[in-house]
Amino acid sequence: MPQLDTSTWFITIISSMITLFILFQLKISTQTFSPAPSPKVMTTQKTKTPWELKWTKIYSLPLSLQQ
């Protein structure tokens, strides 16, 4: 039975890995990424609740002290 010649396997595997590395680098370098998100300044809007729309009586004393 003839012996399998493995003397060229090393250079074949190394050159394949280098080629794949270069191809992936080229593929990644051509992609465009969106810029980093910047914080958006949010202004809070004051919403009127029903008890703010009409006048309510404010007591100066707690209910337990009233006569």
C-alpha positions as CSV (number, residue, x, y, z in Angstrom):
1,M,0.0,0.0,0.0
2,P,1.4,3.4,-0.9
3,Q,2.2,5.9,1.8
4,L,0.2,9.1,1.9
5,D,2.5,12.1,1.3
6,T,1.7,14.7,4.1
7,S,4.7,17.0,3.5
8,T,2.6,19.7,1.8
9,W,-0.3,19.7,4.4
10,F,1.3,22.2,6.7
11,I,1.8,24.9,4.0
12,T,-1.7,24.2,2.6
13,I,-3.4,24.6,6.0
14,I,-1.4,27.7,6.9
15,S,-2.1,29.4,3.5
16,S,-5.8,28.6,3.8
17,M,-6.0,30.1,7.2
18,I,-4.2,33.3,6.1
19,T,-6.5,33.6,3.1
20,L,-9.6,33.2,5.2
21,F,-8.3,35.7,7.7
22,I,-7.6,38.3,4.9
23,L,-11.1,37.7,3.4
24,F,-12.8,38.1,6.8
25,Q,-10.9,41.3,7.4
26,L,-11.9,42.7,4.1
27,K,-15.5,41.7,4.6
28,I,-15.6,43.4,8.0
29,S,-13.8,46.5,6.9
30,T,-16.3,47.2,4.2
31,Q,-19.3,47.2,6.6
32,T,-20.7,50.5,7.8
33,F,-21.8,50.8,11.3
34,S,-24.2,53.4,12.7
35,P,-22.7,56.0,14.9
36,A,-22.9,55.6,18.7
37,P,-26.2,56.7,20.0
38,S,-26.3,60.1,21.6
39,P,-28.5,61.0,24.6
40,K,-31.6,62.8,23.6
41,V,-32.7,65.7,25.7
42,M,-36.2,65.0,26.8
43,T,-38.5,67.9,28.0
44,T,-41.1,66.8,30.5
45,Q,-44.5,68.1,29.9
46,K,-46.6,69.0,32.9
47,T,-49.9,67.4,32.6
48,K,-52.9,68.9,34.5
49,T,-54.6,66.5,36.8
50,P,-58.3,67.1,37.8
51,W,-57.4,68.2,41.3
52,E,-55.0,70.8,39.9
53,L,-57.5,72.3,37.6
54,K,-59.9,73.4,40.3
55,W,-59.3,75.1,43.6
56,T,-59.3,72.9,46.7
57,K,-59.5,74.0,50.3
58,I,-56.2,73.6,52.2
59,Y,-56.6,73.2,55.9
60,S,-53.9,74.7,58.1
61,L,-54.7,72.3,61.0
62,P,-55.0,68.5,60.9
63,L,-58.5,67.2,61.1
64,S,-58.0,65.8,64.6
65,L,-57.3,69.3,66.0
66,Q,-60.2,71.1,64.4
67,Q,-63.2,72.0,66.5
